[in-house]
Amino acid sequence: MGDVVIQNNERFVEEATDIVEALCNLTYLICEEADHPGKVRHFASMSEERLSSMTRLLNSSFNTMH
C-alpha cells in the first residue's frame, strides 16, 4: 500500500510540475507577444486549458484522499 501512495504522490508532483512549467512558459510568451493580440489570445486559451488540467488533477487527488 505504501508503494502505491508514493507512486501516486510522485505522479501527482510530476504532472503538477509539468502544468506549472507550461503556465510559466505561456505567461512568458504572452508577455513577449503583447503586440500580437491573436497570439496572446491563443496563448491565453492554452493557459486556460492547463488551468483546467490542474483543476482536474487537484480534484482527482482530493477525491482519492477521501
C-alpha positions in Angstrom: 0.0 0.0 0.0 2.8 2.4 0.9 4.5 1.9 -2.5 1.2 2.8 -4.3 0.9 6.1 -2.3 4.5 7.0 -3.1 4.0 6.3 -6.8 0.7 8.3 -6.8 2.5 11.2 -5.0 5.4 11.1 -7.5 2.9 11.0 -10.4 1.0 13.9 -8.9 4.1 16.0 -8.4 5.3 15.3 -12.0 2.0 16.2 -13.5 1.6 19.3 -11.4 5.2 20.4 -12.2 4.5 19.9 -16.0 1.4 22.0 -15.8 3.1 24.8 -13.8 6.0 24.8 -16.2 3.7 25.1 -19.2 1.8 28.0 -17.5 5.2 29.8 -16.8 6.1 29.3 -20.5 2.8 30.5 -21.7 3.0 33.6 -19.5 6.4 34.4 -20.9 5.0 34.0 -24.5 2.1 36.3 -23.7 4.5 39.0 -22.5 6.7 38.5 -25.5 3.9 38.7 -28.0 1.9 41.5 -26.3 1.8 43.4 -29.6 0.1 40.5 -31.4 -3.4 40.1 -30.0 -4.2 36.9 -31.9 -1.1 35.2 -30.4 -2.0 36.5 -27.0 -5.5 35.1 -27.3 -4.1 31.7 -28.4 -1.6 31.5 -25.5 -4.3 32.6 -23.1 -6.6 29.9 -24.4 -3.8 27.4 -23.9 -3.3 28.7 -20.4 -7.0 28.1 -19.6 -6.6 24.5 -20.8 -3.6 24.0 -18.5 -5.6 25.5 -15.6 -8.4 23.1 -16.3 -5.9 20.3 -16.3 -4.6 21.4 -12.9 -8.1 21.6 -11.5 -8.9 18.1 -12.7 -5.6 16.9 -11.2 -6.3 18.5 -7.8 -9.9 17.3 -7.7 -8.7 13.8 -8.6 -6.1 13.9 -5.8 -8.5 15.2 -3.3 -11.1 12.5 -4.2 -8.5 9.7 -3.7 -7.7 11.1 -0.3 -11.3 10.8 0.9 
